Every structure is written in C-alpha cells, then in structure tokens.
C-alpha cells in the first residue's frame, strides 16, 4: 500500500472537536488560565461576560447560562409553574431531553408528528395533539418546538397556533442555535429559547453547559432564582424549589473564545452542507432548507430507501467513515415514553423517518479532500 492510500484509509472523525481546538489553542489556554488564576470557579466574571455576549450574538434581551441544555428546559418550565395536569406538546422525533424535561416537572408530554422534509414539528399534528390533551382532561399549557439538526422550525406557524390556544412557547434550540428564520436569529422566537453547549453541538464547551434566552424581565428574575436552589434575597430563605444549575466559569471562558469564531464556522458548515447536497441529491433524499431559513447544520442527515441504511453504514464503516442515526426510535417507541399520549392523528411520519435517516460527518473543519472521500464512498454504496 502506497503512502497516499495509507492516508486515505485513516478513520475520519464524525465531529472533529480537535481541529477546532488546534485553531483556538492559545486563546483557550489563556482563557482557562485566567480562571485558574482568579479561582472564581462558580459565577466568576467570565459567566456574566459570556451571557452578555451570547445575548448580543442573537439579539435576545437576556441570556442566562446554566449547567446543561436539559436544565435550560427544566428551569424554564419550573419558572412558568408548569406541572401536574398540564400538557406540553413536543415532537416525538427528537432527543429524549425535550420530553424528559416536561415529565420531570410533573407535566404530561403530548407527542406530536413532524414534517418529512424538514424533520421539524408539524402544526397540523400540534393541533391534533391539543385535541388529544383536552379529551384527556389535561390543560394545554406549552409547546416545545425543536430546531432539529440545526434547521429552524416553522416559528410563524407555531406562534399562530400557540396564540390561538394560549400556549407558552419554549424553543428547544439545543441543535439550532446559530440558525436564522426569516432573517431573525434563533434565540428570539417564542417566549424563551433553551440551548445546549454539549461539546458536539455547533457551539459547544468542554463539558456540559446550556442557556436560556428571553426578552421577559420577570421570567429572567425567576430563572435566576431557580438556577441556584430557588433562592430569594436572603441566601438561606429559598422562596421556591430550584436546582443547582450554574454554568461553571471555566466553561464560560471557553465559550467566550468559541463564540468569537462562531459566525465563521456557521459559514463553513453551510458551505460543506451545500457540497454534500449537490453531490448526493441524485442518490439520496438530501435535507431541505425552506426559503428564508439558514441552518447551522448540527447534523447533515440524509434519507435512504427502506432497507438500505444498514448496508450503507457498513460500507462506509469499512472505509473508515463513521455514520450515526438520529433517531432510530421516536420517543413514543422508547420504553420510558410509551405511556405518554400522542396526537390523535398518529405519528406515521416520525415512524417512517426513524427507519430512513442517517447522518454523515459534519463540522466546520471538514476539508474538501476528506468530504470528497466521504461522498465517493457514499455514492459507491448507494449505487451498488
């Protein structure tokens, strides 16, 4: 085997966090060293700085950092007093944290379907879910749309349905922060937005982290209390139930540096996604980005004909190319969520997608030579 062949045979990372680390090396080292020097490991000055810069990035009035994307969801539901007897509508085709957060506060997640082309919540199914909730004696209280795989949901349509039924909108932008809908950045839709800084996310830290974005001053004040044990003006007079949900200062320091290059990375992600779609559109169903939207491409997910996915994954793995399936089981098929109600009209689209989707390597540092290797292998597998 010659040297060129040996290089091509090297395994490809699914998400190359190390490539970004090399770009940011000295800046990250200096940022974390400053925290180690001042030793304010919780609620140090970098936390407030990051919150200010995060809000400015997307145009939200407030950003409140926290310990994870899941806690961002839970904290917001707690702050709104959502609980027993309340229905919160969630897409079934998403990561479990969306519905998990609802169940953790004692409310009932009502699972609804998504669109086959965008993977995002279908408002027709949302309306059906509202009918289901009322028939069960539940009070429709909130909806958690998800900006899945980095693509914004149809926020105008969601707002219209929610306004008619008095629903609180909590956007789950764990994968979608950095995207845009009709010219507006994600983080400014609904009543609040929750996002995640898990390391594999487009804007990720070096551990767990999350944030809530909102323009609501009153909600912000309650969120600050919930974030630290439900505290009031006196440290030992806790005025409500709360959590230990602070973002630690080192993670904030890391995120400040990553946020500075984030716009550049979003441009790169879109360039890479466009190359994928152009190269694969004749052999697979490639992702759709509706007019007026910009995805941040947390994942690049294609759809294959039923029965083709396992062989495709094996063929790419044999060439050192990883793939992933998001999500092999919609929530209503998972053990912990089977007992929760579903939209009256059913969840047929999500069930079909679960058997068709597969994601290819995607990150801002995927060079053209490596991407062409992935594309060539994918085309060979799909044309065989």
N, C-alpha and C positions, 0 to 999 in steps of 0.2 A: 504494500500500500504506500503510495507516494505521500509527500508532506501535505499537499492540497487535500487529498482525500481524508487524511487524518484530521485536518482542521474541520472539514465539513461534517465529520462523524461526531464531533463534540456535542454533548447534550445542550439543548437550548433551554434557558430558564423560562418559566411561564410568565413570571413578573420579575424583572431584573432590578431589585432594590439596590444591589451592589453597584450598578452602573451609576445610579443617581448619587450614591454615597461617594463615589470617586469624584464626581463633579463638585460636590459640596464639601469635600473632605475637610479643608482648613476652616471653613466658616462654621461647620458643625462642631468641630473640635474646640474652637474658640468660644462658641456659644455655650456649650456644656461646661467648659472650664470656668466661665464666669459664674455659673450657678454653683459649681463646686467651691469656688472661692467665697461667695457670699453666704452659702449654706442655708438659704431660704427655700427649702425643698418643696414646701407646700405654700401656695398663694404668694410666691415670690414676685418681683416686679415684672418678670417676663410673662406671667399669666395675664395681667391687665394689658400689657403691650400687645400680646397676641390677640386678645379679644377685640381690642380697638382696630387692629389691622385686618382681622377677619371680617368684622362688620363692614369696614370700608371697602374691602375687596368686592363684596356682593351688593352693597348698598342698603343693608339692613341697618336699622337704628341701633340695635343691641346685639351683641354676641355674648353668650355665657358658656364658657368652656366647662367640660365635665370629664368623667373618667372613661366613658365609652359611648358609642352610638346607641346602644341599648338603654343605658342610663339616661341619655338625652330624651328618648321616647318616654320612658317611665316617669322621669321627673316632670315632664310637661303634662302628662295625663294626671299625675298626682296634683300638680298645681291647679289644674282645672276642676279638681274634685270628682273626676270620673271614676266610677266604681260599680258596686253591686246594682244590678238591674239596668245598667246602661249598655247599649250596643255600640260597638266601634267597628267600622267597616274597613276591611283590609283585603288586598288582593291575595289570592291563595298561591299565586306563582311569584314567590319571593322567598328571601331568607326568613327563618323562623322568628327572628327577633321582632319583626313587625307585629305579629300577632301575640307573641310571648309577652311583650310589654303590656298589652291590653289585659291578658289573663292575670298578670302579676299584680295589677291594681284592683282585681276583683270584678272587672267588667267582662262582657262577653264579646269576643271577636266574632264577627259575622263575615264569612269568607266569600269573596266575590271574584268574578272572572276578569280576564284581561283580553286585550286585542292581540290577535295572532301576529300582526306585523310589527308592532312596537313593544310588545310584552308588558305594556302598562295598563292600568286599571280601565275597564270598560264601564262608562257611566250608565249604560243600559242595564248592566248587571248590578251596578251600585243601586239603582232604583229598585231592582228586583230584591236585593238584599234588605232594603228598607222595608219593603212589604213583608218579607220573612220575619224581620225583627218585631214589627208591630203585631204580627199574628201570634208571636210567642209571648207577648206581653212585655217586651223589652222596650226601653226608651232610646230611640236613635239619638246619639249624642255627638259622635265624631266620626271622621273618616281619616284614614292614613294612606294617602296615595304614595306610591313608591316610584322614584325616578330610576327605574331598573336599568342596570348595565351602563348607567351614565346618561341615559336619554330622559329628558323631562317628560313627565306625564302631561296629559291634556288639561292644564290647570284652569283654563277658562270654563271648560265643560264641567269640571269638578266643582268649581266655585258656583256655577249656576244651580246645580243640583243641591249643593250644600246650603246655599242661601234659602232655597225654597223649603228645606226641611230643618233649618236652624242648626246645622252641623258645624262643630268646630273642626277646622282643617289643620292637621299636623302633617306636614310634608316630610316623608322619610327620604332624605337625600343622602343616605349613607354611601350610595354609589354615584349620586348625581351632582354633588357639589362641584361647581365649576362649569356646569352646563348653563344654557340660556334658552328661555322660552319667549318667543315673540319679542326679542330684543332685551328682555329683562333677565338678570342673573338668577339662578336658583339660590334660594335663601330669602327671597322676598315674596313668596307666594303663600296663600293661606294665612292663618293666624300665627303660626310658628313653623319653623323648619328644624328638623333634627339631622345631624350629620355625624359621621364616624371618621376617626383618624387611625383606624386599624392599619398596620404597616402596608398591606396590599392595596389600600384604597388610593385613588389618584392623588389625594393629599393625605399622606399617611405619616404618622410619627414612628418612634422606635419602641412602641409598646401599645397599650390601649389608650384611647382618647376619643372625645366627642365634643359636640357643642350644640346649643340651641340658639337659633337666630329668630328675632322677633322685633316688631315695632311697638309692642304693647308694654308700656311702662309698668303697669300693675302686674302683668304676668311675670316680667323680669324680677320684680321685687319678691314675688312668691318663689320663683325658681331659685333665687339666691338663698332663701331660707331652706328650701327642700334640699339643695345641694349639700348643706352641712347640718344634718340632723334636725332640720326644721327649726333652726334657731331663731330667736327673736332679738330684741335689743340687748338682752342680758344673755351671756353665754350659757348660763345654767337655767334659763327659762325658755325651754323649747316650746314654741307655740303651735306646732303641727308635727305630724310624723314626717320624717325625712330620711335621707340616705347619707352615706359617706361617698360623695361622687365628685370630688375635686380632680381636676387635671393637675398632675404634678409639674413642678416648674421646669424640670429638665425637658419634658415632652413639649412644653410651651416654647422653650428655647429652640428646640429642633424645628418646630412648626413655623416659627418666625422665619427661619432661613429657607425652609421649603416653600413657604408662601411667596417669597420673593422671586422664585423661578417658575411658579405655577402656571402663569399665563403662557409662558414659552412652552411648557410641557403640554398644555392643552392644544396648542397649535400643532405640535409634533404628533400627538395622539390622533388628531383629526386627519393629518396627512397620511399616517400609517393606515388608519381605517379606510380612507379613500382608496389607497393602493390595494388593500385586501379586497374591497368590494369590486373594484374594476377587474381584478384578476380572477375572482371566483364566481361572479354573478351568473355565468353560464353553466356552472356545475353544482351550485348550491343556492339555497334561498338566503340571501345576504340581508343584513339589518336595514331597516327603513328609518330614515330621519325625516320627519314631516317638515314641510316648508316652515321657515321661521324658527326652527329649533336648532340647537347646537348641542351635541352630546359630548361628554367628557371621556367616554369610552372606558369605563371601568372594566368592561369585558367586551371582546369582539365575539359575538355569538352568531353562528350560522345555524340553519335548519337543514336537516337531511331527510330524505325519504325514509319512511318506517323500515326498520331492519338494517339500515346501512351504517348506523352510528358505531356499533361495537367494532366492526371490521375496520372502519375508518380510523378509530382511535388506536387500534392495534398496529395498523400500518404506519401511522405517524410515530408511535412509540418505538417501533423497530428502527426508525431513522433518528432517534434521539430527540423527538419533538413532542413535548407534553401537550395534552388537551385537558379540559375539565368540563364537567356537566353541571350547569346551574339552570334548572334544578331537576334532578332525576325523579323527585316526588314533590308534587304540590303539597301545601300544608295540610289540606283536608285528607290526604292519604297517609300522613305521618301519625305515628302512634299517639303522641301527646295531643294532637289536634283533631282527631277523628270525631270526637263527641260535640264539637262546636258546630253551630248552624251554618248552612251555606245558602247562597242566593237561591230563591225559588226556581229560577230558570236553569239551575245547574251550572257546572264548571267544565263544560266539554272542551273549551279551547285550551285551558291550562292542562287538562289531562292529555291532550294531544301534544302540546308543546313539550311536555316532560319526556316524551319518547323521541323527540326530534332534535332538540338543541344540543349544541356542543360548542365550546369556546376555544379559540386559538390564542397563542401567546400575544399579549398586548401590554405595552408600556411605552413611555416616551423615548426610550433609548434603543428601540428595535431598529437596527440599521437595515438598509435596503438589501444588502447581501444576505443577511440572516432571514429577512422576511421573504425574499425570493426562494430561499431554500424551503421555507415552510409552505409557500404557495405551490412550488413544484411538487412537493410530496403530497399535498392535499389533492392537487389535480390528478396525479397518478392514481391515488387511492380511489378517487371518485369516478375515474374513467375506466377503471379495471373491471 
